[in-house]
Amino acid sequence: MSLSENLTINYVVLCFMQKNINIQNKKARFQYEILDKYTAGIVLTGTEIKSIRSGKASIAESFCEFNEKGELFVVNMTIEEYLYGTYYNHKPKATRKLLLNKKELKKLNKEVQNTGLTIIPLRLFINEKGYAKLVIALAKGKKLYDKRETIKDRDNKRNLDRIKKIYK
């Protein structure tokens, strides 16, 4: 293999692997009122982390739930199959275990059971050590009138900014 072919292959691989991964759940802030945030690690296989590093993941329709042992899992998180994976490839919509401290898990479990709150993922990122982390939030679902109020506030802010820009 010549030097130019080797450089081309390395360039293509680097294009697939992004440096800053920041996958967000944009609908979550509109549909839920965020009460408390936590950063959790995720248990992943090799092909899952490679897909996340290439930006092929979605947390748009996902949520978190506890099992009978008190462990927290993220459900409906989509990580596309790795392009170069063989028969060791993962399932795209598998449930994945989240890693938190015992105190945090007990507190979240108590809040979910007693007050009926929901745990939703807000952001998926890779930290400086190369580990995938998930920012989860304890949230309360918004009513329809709250969503309308959010839209109205957003439109008013946009119009005010537009007016300020004209008169500068």
SULQUILIN-V727168 format. One record per pair of residues at least 24 apart in sequence whose ideal C-beta (glycine too) atoms are under 6 Angstrom apart, sorted by the first residue. I is the first residue (numbers start at 1). J is the second residue. D is the distance in whole Angstrom. If there is no record, write none. Layout:
i=<I;I>
j=<J;J>
d=<D;D>
This chain:
i=<16;17;17;18;21;21;22;23;23;24;25;25;25;25;28;28;32;32;33;33;34;34;35;36;37;37;38;38;39;39;40;40;40;40;40;41;41;42;42;42;43;44;45;47;47;47;47;48;48;49;50;51;51;51;52;56;59;59;62;63;64;64;66;70;72;73;74;111>
j=<54;53;54;55;125;126;125;57;124;123;59;60;121;122;120;122;139;141;140;142;137;139;138;138;135;137;104;136;133;135;98;99;100;134;136;99;133;96;132;134;97;132;90;82;85;89;90;79;90;132;82;79;80;82;132;80;121;124;121;120;119;136;109;109;98;97;98;138>
d=<5;5;6;5;6;5;5;5;4;5;5;6;6;5;5;6;4;6;5;6;5;5;5;4;6;5;6;5;5;5;4;6;5;5;6;4;6;5;5;6;4;6;5;4;4;5;5;5;5;6;5;5;5;5;5;4;5;5;5;6;4;6;5;6;4;6;6;6>
